[in-house]
């Protein structure tokens, strides 16, 4: 019986897979770490906090609102919706297409920031199968080289089968990391897309009110308000 029959434990199989098992393991740790971090970061309140969403629904239903009070509410509920709402409030009095364009740009920036920590997971989806394949090719080369240089009368078929068996360990390990990583990345991307849709739905009533020219929605940037006070006071 050759030495391959003595491999009984997963640890022994891991070691037999060769040095490329270590970077594959490192990629699996990366997937778990970033997957957990994004799962927490992409919770529902990170997109549409309850308090701010409720206030925007009231505004959409026709309730009077003070833009400064709404801006303070955005500060108290940091989120994608708060960022988008603040962007809309900064452009009150502008044409609706300009407000919508600014809102879309703000939402796109927020989405890009949320996608940032998903990229290492998608990298693992691409890299780990290639690492596994590289390990398999390396193992196959060693197996065929060893078989070709066996002494006369040795069991070449058994030796070759054992070498191929070990060479395939890295491919198996790479796929075991890449497949769950692909599922996790797809799930996280879906959470971002659904969260952005909820933001669009929540901010739409405010945009309609701002476009309607509600006189109570006239918000000026801090610099403009300061300039107005100086003009009233007769200062230059």
Backbone as numpy.savetxt, mean C-alpha at the origin, in Angstrom:
# Nx Ny Nz CAx CAy CAz Cx Cy Cz
21.79 -46.59 0.83 20.93 -45.40 0.83 21.83 -44.15 0.83
21.50 -43.15 -0.03 22.35 -41.97 -0.11 21.98 -40.95 0.96
22.71 -39.86 0.98 22.57 -38.88 2.04 21.25 -38.13 1.99
20.60 -38.08 0.83 19.35 -37.33 0.73 18.23 -37.97 1.53
18.29 -39.26 1.74 17.25 -39.94 2.49 17.30 -39.60 3.97
18.40 -39.00 4.42 18.53 -38.67 5.85 17.87 -37.34 6.21
17.43 -36.58 5.21 16.81 -35.28 5.48 15.39 -35.50 6.00
15.15 -35.17 7.24 13.86 -35.45 7.84 13.13 -34.20 8.32
13.81 -33.22 8.74 13.15 -32.07 9.34 13.11 -30.88 8.37
12.21 -29.95 8.66 12.12 -28.75 7.83 13.41 -27.93 7.89
14.02 -27.91 9.07 15.28 -27.16 9.20 16.35 -27.75 8.32
16.42 -29.05 8.27 17.40 -29.70 7.41 17.09 -29.42 5.94
15.81 -29.44 5.60 15.42 -29.10 4.23 15.78 -27.66 3.90
15.56 -26.78 4.87 15.90 -25.37 4.68 17.39 -25.22 4.39
18.19 -25.83 5.21 19.65 -25.75 5.01 20.07 -26.39 3.69
19.40 -27.50 3.33 19.74 -28.18 2.09 19.38 -27.35 0.87
18.45 -26.39 1.04 18.05 -25.55 -0.08 19.14 -24.60 -0.54
20.14 -24.39 0.29 21.25 -23.55 -0.11 21.16 -22.12 0.39
22.14 -21.30 0.08 22.20 -19.92 0.61 21.05 -19.04 0.16
20.42 -19.32 -0.97 19.33 -18.47 -1.44 18.07 -18.61 -0.60
18.03 -19.61 0.30 16.89 -19.71 1.20 16.85 -18.53 2.18
18.00 -17.96 2.47 18.04 -16.84 3.42 17.41 -15.57 2.86
17.74 -15.13 1.65 17.02 -13.95 1.13 15.53 -14.21 0.92
15.15 -15.44 0.59 13.73 -15.75 0.47 13.04 -15.60 1.83
13.72 -16.06 2.88 13.18 -15.90 4.22 13.08 -14.42 4.59
14.10 -13.65 4.23 14.07 -12.21 4.52 12.89 -11.54 3.82
12.60 -11.94 2.60 11.46 -11.38 1.88 10.14 -11.75 2.56
10.07 -12.95 3.13 8.84 -13.34 3.83 8.63 -12.49 5.07
9.71 -12.18 5.79 9.61 -11.30 6.96 9.17 -9.91 6.52
9.71 -9.43 5.41 9.33 -8.13 4.88 7.84 -8.08 4.54
7.33 -9.13 3.93 5.91 -9.18 3.56 5.03 -9.12 4.81
5.39 -9.88 5.83 4.60 -9.88 7.07 4.64 -8.51 7.73
5.83 -7.91 7.82 5.97 -6.63 8.50 5.19 -5.52 7.81
5.38 -5.39 6.50 4.68 -4.33 5.77 3.20 -4.63 5.63
2.83 -5.90 5.56 1.41 -6.24 5.49 0.68 -5.83 6.75
1.27 -6.10 7.92 0.65 -5.71 9.18 0.61 -4.18 9.32
1.71 -3.53 8.93 1.76 -2.07 9.04 0.69 -1.41 8.17
0.53 -1.89 6.94 -0.48 -1.31 6.05 -1.90 -1.67 6.50
-2.09 -2.84 7.04 -3.43 -3.22 7.51 -3.90 -2.29 8.62
-2.97 -1.88 9.47 -3.31 -0.92 10.53 -3.48 0.48 9.96
-2.58 0.88 9.07 -2.61 2.24 8.52 -3.83 2.48 7.64
-4.34 1.43 7.02 -5.46 1.59 6.09 -6.80 1.27 6.74
-6.88 1.43 8.04 -8.17 1.24 8.71 -9.16 2.27 8.21
-10.43 2.01 8.41 -11.49 2.84 7.83 -11.39 4.30 8.25
-11.06 4.54 9.53 -10.98 5.91 10.01 -9.85 6.71 9.38
-8.89 6.04 8.79 -7.79 6.74 8.12 -8.28 7.43 6.85
-9.35 6.95 6.29 -9.92 7.56 5.09 -11.06 8.50 5.43
-12.08 7.97 6.09 -13.30 8.74 6.36 -13.64 8.64 7.84
-13.13 9.55 8.67 -13.48 9.52 10.10 -14.96 9.81 10.30
-15.54 9.16 11.29 -16.98 9.23 11.48 -17.49 10.66 11.71
-16.81 11.41 12.60 -17.29 12.75 12.93 -17.31 13.68 11.73
-16.25 13.68 10.96 -16.18 14.56 9.78 -17.16 14.13 8.72
-17.31 12.83 8.51 -18.26 12.34 7.51 -19.68 12.70 7.88
-20.03 12.61 9.16 -21.37 12.98 9.61 -21.64 14.44 9.35
-20.66 15.29 9.64 -20.85 16.74 9.41 -21.01 17.04 7.93
-20.28 16.37 7.08 -20.41 16.62 5.64 -21.77 16.15 5.13
-22.29 15.06 5.69 -23.64 14.63 5.30 -24.68 15.66 5.71
-24.50 16.26 6.87 -25.43 17.30 7.31 -25.37 18.50 6.37
-24.17 18.86 5.97 -24.01 19.98 5.02 -24.67 19.64 3.69
-24.50 18.41 3.25 -25.14 18.00 2.00 -26.64 18.03 2.08
-27.19 17.84 3.29 -28.64 17.87 3.47 -29.17 19.29 3.58
-28.28 20.29 3.54 -28.73 21.68 3.57 -28.49 22.40 4.87
-27.83 21.78 5.82 -27.57 22.44 7.10 -26.59 23.59 6.90
-26.79 24.72 7.61 -25.82 25.82 7.50 -24.48 25.40 8.07
-23.43 25.99 7.55 -22.10 25.63 8.04 -21.17 26.81 7.97
-20.24 26.81 8.90 -19.19 27.81 8.95 -17.92 27.15 8.43
-17.38 27.62 7.32 -16.18 26.98 6.76 -15.02 26.92 7.73
-14.90 27.92 8.60 -13.80 27.89 9.56 -14.01 26.79 10.59
-15.25 26.59 10.97 -15.56 25.48 11.88 -15.28 24.15 11.21
-15.59 24.06 9.92 -15.32 22.83 9.19 -13.82 22.60 9.03
-13.07 23.68 8.81 -11.61 23.55 8.72 -11.03 23.08 10.04
-11.56 23.57 11.16 -11.09 23.11 12.48 -11.43 21.65 12.70
-12.58 21.22 12.19 -12.97 19.82 12.31 -12.02 18.93 11.50
-11.57 19.41 10.36 -10.59 18.66 9.55 -9.28 18.51 10.32
-8.87 19.57 11.00 -7.64 19.50 11.79 -7.76 18.49 12.93
-8.95 18.40 13.50 -9.17 17.49 14.62 -9.29 16.04 14.17
-9.56 15.80 12.88 -9.71 14.44 12.36 -8.77 14.23 11.17
-7.46 14.17 11.40 -6.52 13.99 10.28 -6.81 12.70 9.51
-6.99 12.85 8.21 -7.36 11.72 7.37 -7.29 12.16 5.92
-7.53 11.21 5.01 -7.59 11.57 3.59 -8.74 12.52 3.34
-9.90 12.25 3.95 -11.06 13.13 3.77 -10.77 14.52 4.30
-10.08 14.64 5.43 -9.75 15.95 5.98 -8.85 16.73 5.03
-7.87 16.07 4.45 -6.97 16.73 3.50 -7.71 17.23 2.27
-8.58 16.37 1.75 -9.35 16.73 0.56 -10.32 17.86 0.87
-10.98 17.79 2.01 -11.93 18.84 2.40 -11.22 20.17 2.59
-10.06 20.15 3.24 -9.30 21.39 3.43 -8.89 21.99 2.10
-8.51 21.15 1.16 -8.14 21.63 -0.17 -9.32 22.32 -0.84
-10.52 21.74 -0.70 -11.72 22.35 -1.29 -12.03 23.69 -0.63
-11.89 23.75 0.70 -12.20 24.99 1.40 -11.24 26.11 1.03
-10.01 25.79 0.71 -9.03 26.81 0.33 -9.34 27.44 -1.02
-10.24 26.84 -1.77 -10.54 27.33 -3.12 -11.99 27.75 -3.26
-12.59 28.13 -2.17 -13.96 28.62 -2.21 -14.02 29.88 -3.06
-15.05 29.97 -3.88 -15.20 31.11 -4.77 -14.61 30.89 -6.14
-13.82 29.83 -6.29 -13.28 29.48 -7.60 -14.31 28.71 -8.40
-14.13 28.62 -9.71 -15.06 27.78 -10.51 -15.02 26.33 -10.06
-16.17 25.67 -10.20 -16.27 24.28 -9.75 -15.23 23.37 -10.40
-14.96 23.46 -11.71 -13.93 22.58 -12.30 -12.56 22.75 -11.63
-12.23 23.99 -11.24 -10.94 24.22 -10.59 -10.92 23.57 -9.20
-12.03 23.67 -8.47 -12.10 23.04 -7.15 -11.98 21.52 -7.29
-12.72 20.96 -8.26 -12.68 19.51 -8.46 -11.28 19.04 -8.86
-10.59 19.82 -9.69 -9.24 19.45 -10.10 -8.29 19.47 -8.91
-8.42 20.47 -8.05 -7.57 20.53 -6.86 -7.86 19.37 -5.92
-9.14 19.02 -5.77 -9.52 17.91 -4.91 -8.96 16.59 -5.45
-9.06 16.40 -6.75 -8.53 15.18 -7.36 -7.02 15.08 -7.18
-6.32 16.21 -7.32 -4.87 16.21 -7.14 -4.51 15.87 -5.69
-5.25 16.43 -4.74 -4.97 16.14 -3.33 -5.23 14.67 -3.01
-6.32 14.14 -3.55 -6.62 12.73 -3.32 -5.58 11.82 -3.95
-5.10 12.20 -5.13 -4.07 11.41 -5.80 -2.78 11.39 -4.99
-2.41 12.53 -4.42 -1.21 12.58 -3.58 -1.36 11.70 -2.35
-2.53 11.75 -1.73 -2.77 10.92 -0.56 -2.71 9.43 -0.91
-3.33 9.07 -2.04 -3.33 7.67 -2.45 -1.91 7.19 -2.75
-1.12 8.04 -3.40 0.26 7.67 -3.69 1.05 7.44 -2.42
0.81 8.25 -1.40 1.50 8.08 -0.13 1.08 6.79 0.55
-0.19 6.44 0.44 -0.69 5.20 1.04 -0.17 3.96 0.31
0.08 4.11 -0.98 0.61 2.98 -1.76 2.09 2.72 -1.48
2.78 3.70 -0.88 4.24 3.62 -0.77 4.69 2.33 -0.09
4.09 1.96 1.03 4.54 0.79 1.77 3.96 -0.52 1.24
3.20 -0.44 0.16 2.75 -1.67 -0.50 3.79 -2.12 -1.52
4.61 -1.20 -1.98 5.60 -1.52 -3.01 6.58 -2.60 -2.57
7.06 -2.60 -1.31 7.94 -3.71 -0.91 7.25 -5.07 -1.00
5.93 -5.10 -0.78 5.20 -6.38 -0.89 5.13 -6.81 -2.35
4.83 -5.87 -3.24 4.79 -6.22 -4.66 6.19 -6.59 -5.16
7.22 -5.99 -4.57 8.59 -6.39 -4.92 8.82 -7.84 -4.55
8.33 -8.25 -3.37 8.48 -9.64 -2.95 7.76 -10.58 -3.90
6.60 -10.16 -4.42 5.86 -10.98 -5.37 6.71 -11.27 -6.60
7.48 -10.29 -7.03 8.31 -10.45 -8.23 9.64 -11.15 -7.95
10.26 -10.80 -6.84 11.63 -11.25 -6.57 11.70 -12.69 -6.07
10.83 -13.07 -5.15 10.99 -14.39 -4.52 10.87 -15.56 -5.50
9.96 -15.55 -6.48 9.99 -16.66 -7.45 11.29 -16.70 -8.25
11.84 -15.52 -8.55 13.10 -15.49 -9.29 14.26 -16.02 -8.44
14.24 -15.68 -7.15 15.26 -16.24 -6.26 15.13 -17.76 -6.17
13.88 -18.24 -6.08 13.66 -19.68 -6.05 14.13 -20.36 -7.32
13.83 -19.72 -8.45 14.27 -20.28 -9.73 15.79 -20.29 -9.84
16.42 -19.22 -9.37 17.88 -19.16 -9.40 18.47 -20.27 -8.55
17.90 -20.49 -7.36 18.38 -21.57 -6.52 18.21 -22.93 -7.16
17.08 -23.11 -7.85 16.83 -24.39 -8.53 17.82 -24.61 -9.67
18.06 -23.57 -10.45 19.03 -23.70 -11.54 20.41 -24.02 -10.99
20.79 -23.34 -9.92 22.08 -23.62 -9.30 22.15 -25.06 -8.81
21.07 -25.52 -8.16 21.04 -26.89 -7.66 21.08 -27.91 -8.77
20.41 -27.61 -9.88 20.42 -28.54 -11.02 21.81 -28.65 -11.62
22.50 -27.51 -11.70 23.86 -27.54 -12.23 24.74 -28.42 -11.36
24.64 -28.24 -10.03 25.44 -29.04 -9.12 25.07 -30.52 -9.23
23.76 -30.81 -9.34 23.31 -32.20 -9.41 23.84 -32.88 -10.67
23.75 -32.22 -11.81 24.24 -32.82 -13.05 25.76 -32.93 -13.06
26.42 -31.94 -12.48 27.88 -32.01 -12.42 28.33 -33.18 -11.55
27.67 -33.32 -10.40 28.01 -34.42 -9.49 27.74 -35.78 -10.15
26.61 -35.88 -10.82 26.25 -37.14 -11.47 27.23 -37.49 -12.59
27.63 -36.47 -13.33 28.54 -36.71 -14.46 29.91 -37.16 -13.99
30.27 -36.84 -12.77 31.61 -37.17 -12.28 31.60 -38.31 -11.26
30.52 -39.08 -11.21 30.48 -40.24 -10.32 31.42 -41.35 -10.83
31.86 -42.16 -9.92 32.70 -43.28 -10.31 31.87 -44.32 -11.06
32.53 -45.12 -11.84 31.86 -46.16 -12.61 31.14 -47.12 -11.67
29.93 -47.48 -12.02 29.14 -48.40 -11.23 28.27 -47.75 -10.18
28.39 -46.42 -9.98 27.56 -45.72 -9.01 26.14 -45.59 -9.54
25.20 -45.45 -8.65 23.79 -45.33 -9.02 23.52 -43.88 -9.46
23.70 -43.63 -10.72 23.56 -42.27 -11.24 22.11 -41.77 -11.15
21.17 -42.64 -11.43 19.77 -42.23 -11.41 19.36 -41.76 -10.01
19.77 -42.51 -8.99 19.42 -42.14 -7.62 20.09 -40.83 -7.21
21.32 -40.68 -7.58 22.05 -39.45 -7.24 21.44 -38.25 -7.93
21.09 -38.40 -9.20 20.49 -37.30 -9.94 19.13 -36.93 -9.38
18.32 -37.94 -9.05 17.00 -37.68 -8.49 17.10 -36.92 -7.17
18.05 -37.34 -6.34 18.24 -36.64 -5.08 18.67 -35.21 -5.28
19.54 -34.96 -6.24 20.00 -33.60 -6.50 18.88 -32.71 -7.01
18.04 -33.24 -7.90 16.91 -32.47 -8.42 15.91 -32.18 -7.30
15.71 -33.16 -6.46 14.78 -33.01 -5.33 15.19 -31.84 -4.44
16.48 -31.74 -4.16 16.95 -30.63 -3.34 16.91 -29.31 -4.09
17.19 -29.36 -5.38 17.21 -28.13 -6.17 15.84 -27.47 -6.21
14.78 -28.25 -6.14 13.42 -27.70 -6.23 12.95 -27.07 -4.92
13.70 -27.22 -3.84 13.28 -26.66 -2.55 13.17 -25.14 -2.64
14.13 -24.49 -3.28 14.11 -23.03 -3.34 12.93 -22.51 -4.17
12.60 -23.21 -5.25 11.43 -22.80 -6.03 10.16 -22.91 -5.20
10.04 -24.00 -4.46 8.88 -24.18 -3.59 8.81 -23.07 -2.54
9.96 -22.77 -1.92 9.98 -21.72 -0.90 9.63 -20.35 -1.49
10.17 -20.06 -2.68 9.86 -18.78 -3.30 8.39 -18.62 -3.61
7.75 -19.68 -4.10 6.32 -19.62 -4.39 5.49 -19.52 -3.11
5.96 -20.15 -2.04 5.25 -20.07 -0.76 5.24 -18.65 -0.21
6.22 -17.86 -0.57 6.25 -16.45 -0.16 5.50 -15.58 -1.16
5.71 -15.81 -2.46 5.15 -14.93 -3.48 3.63 -14.99 -3.56
3.05 -16.17 -3.43 1.60 -16.30 -3.58 0.85 -15.56 -2.47
1.18 -15.79 -1.18 0.49 -14.99 -0.15 0.78 -13.50 -0.28
2.01 -13.14 -0.70 2.34 -11.72 -0.88 1.46 -11.08 -1.94
1.20 -11.81 -3.04 0.32 -11.28 -4.09 -1.09 -11.07 -3.56
-1.57 -12.00 -2.75 -2.92 -11.87 -2.16 -2.97 -10.66 -1.23
-1.95 -10.51 -0.39 -1.92 -9.38 0.55 -1.86 -8.05 -0.19
-1.00 -7.96 -1.21 -0.88 -6.71 -1.98 -2.20 -6.37 -2.66
-2.85 -7.37 -3.24 -4.13 -7.12 -3.91 -5.18 -6.65 -2.91
-5.21 -7.26 -1.73 -6.18 -6.88 -0.70 -5.94 -5.44 -0.23
-4.68 -5.09 -0.01 -4.37 -3.74 0.45 -4.69 -2.69 -0.61
-4.38 -3.00 -1.86 -4.71 -2.07 -2.94 -6.23 -1.89 -3.04
-6.97 -2.97 -2.83 -8.42 -2.87 -2.82 -8.93 -1.97 -1.71
-8.29 -2.03 -0.54 -8.70 -1.17 0.57 -8.45 0.30 0.24
-7.35 0.58 -0.44 -7.07 1.97 -0.83 -8.11 2.46 -1.83
-8.42 1.64 -2.82 -9.40 2.05 -3.83 -10.78 2.27 -3.22
-11.20 1.34 -2.36 -12.52 1.50 -1.73 -12.53 2.70 -0.79
-11.40 2.95 -0.09 -11.32 4.12 0.78 -11.41 5.41 0.00
-10.75 5.48 -1.15 -10.82 6.68 -1.98 -12.23 6.90 -2.53
-12.93 5.82 -2.84 -14.32 5.97 -3.28 -15.18 6.53 -2.17
-14.96 6.09 -0.94 -15.72 6.63 0.18 -15.42 8.11 0.39
-14.15 8.50 0.18 -13.79 9.91 0.28 -14.53 10.73 -0.78
-14.57 10.23 -2.01 -15.30 10.93 -3.07 -16.76 11.11 -2.71
-17.38 10.06 -2.21 -18.79 10.14 -1.83 -19.02 11.12 -0.69
-18.09 11.16 0.25 -18.27 12.01 1.43 -18.07 13.49 1.10
-17.14 13.80 0.20 -16.84 15.20 -0.08 -17.75 15.79 -1.15
-18.44 14.95 -1.91 -19.30 15.45 -2.99 -20.35 16.45 -2.52
-21.06 16.22 -1.39 -22.06 17.21 -0.95 -21.45 18.58 -0.69
-20.24 18.62 -0.13 -19.59 19.90 0.13 -19.29 20.62 -1.16
-18.81 19.89 -2.16 -18.50 20.53 -3.45 -19.75 21.14 -4.07
-20.87 20.44 -3.93 -22.12 20.98 -4.47 -22.51 22.27 -3.75
-22.32 22.31 -2.44 -22.65 23.52 -1.70 -21.71 24.67 -2.07
-20.42 24.36 -2.21 -19.47 25.41 -2.59 -19.76 25.92 -3.99
-20.14 25.03 -4.87 -20.45 25.44 -6.24 -21.73 26.26 -6.30
-22.61 26.07 -5.32 -23.89 26.79 -5.31 -23.72 28.24 -4.90
-22.50 28.62 -4.46 -22.25 30.00 -4.10 -22.84 30.39 -2.77
-22.86 29.48 -1.82 -23.38 29.76 -0.48 -22.58 30.91 0.13
-23.21 32.04 0.49 -22.45 33.18 0.99 -21.71 32.88 2.28
-22.15 31.88 3.03 -21.48 31.55 4.29 -20.25 30.69 4.07
-19.96 30.37 2.81 -18.82 29.51 2.53 -17.62 30.28 2.01
-17.62 31.60 2.22 -16.52 32.42 1.71 -15.34 32.36 2.67
-14.37 31.54 2.35 -13.18 31.38 3.17 -12.00 31.99 2.44
-11.20 32.77 3.14 -10.01 33.35 2.55 -8.78 32.75 3.20
-7.69 32.60 2.44 -6.44 32.20 3.07 -6.02 33.21 4.14
-5.16 32.77 5.05 -4.77 33.62 6.17 -4.18 34.94 5.69
-3.36 34.89 4.62 -2.75 36.11 4.11 -3.78 37.09 3.59
-4.83 36.60 2.89 -5.87 37.48 2.37 -6.66 38.11 3.50
-6.94 37.33 4.57 -7.70 37.88 5.69 -6.91 38.99 6.38
-5.58 38.77 6.50 -4.74 39.80 7.12 -4.74 41.06 6.27
-4.68 40.88 4.93 -4.71 42.03 4.05 -6.00 42.79 4.17
-7.13 42.06 4.31 -8.42 42.71 4.46 -8.49 43.51 5.74
-7.94 42.99 6.84 -7.96 43.73 8.10 -7.15 45.02 8.00
-6.02 44.93 7.28 -5.20 46.15 7.12 -5.95 47.20 6.31
-6.67 46.73 5.29 -7.42 47.69 4.45 -8.50 48.35 5.26
-9.19 47.60 6.11 -10.26 48.17 6.93 -9.70 49.19 7.91
-8.51 48.90 8.43 -7.89 49.79 9.40 -7.22 51.00 8.75
-7.21 51.01 7.41 -6.59 52.10 6.69 -5.10 52.01 6.63
-4.56 50.80 6.86 -3.11 50.63 6.81 -2.71 50.27 5.39
-1.48 50.51 4.99 -0.99 50.17 3.65 -0.82 48.70 3.52
